[in-house]
Amino acid sequence: MSPIQLLISDANILIDLEEGLLLSDIFSLPYQFSTPDILFHDELEECHHQLVDMGLKLGVLTSDALLCREAYKHL
């Protein structure tokens, strides 16, 4: 069975987990954590590059995904 995938779309979530010394605990859970590659490169890569080594997956936001996101904002 594949691990449950969780998308983290706010860099502050990962930063707060790091500040709380919880990253190793979080990445040891049976989940696959991912974040949009653009978010990682713009907000996390410089000071939090180790997240990828810890298990954070980077994903590409397709135009369809962005349209879906916009639709949810208006619900």
Buried (B, 14 or more C-beta within 10 A) or exposed (E): EEEEEEEBEEBEEBBEBBEEEEBEEBBEEEEBBBBBBEBBEEBBBEEBEEBBEBBBBBBEBEEEEEEEEEEEEEE
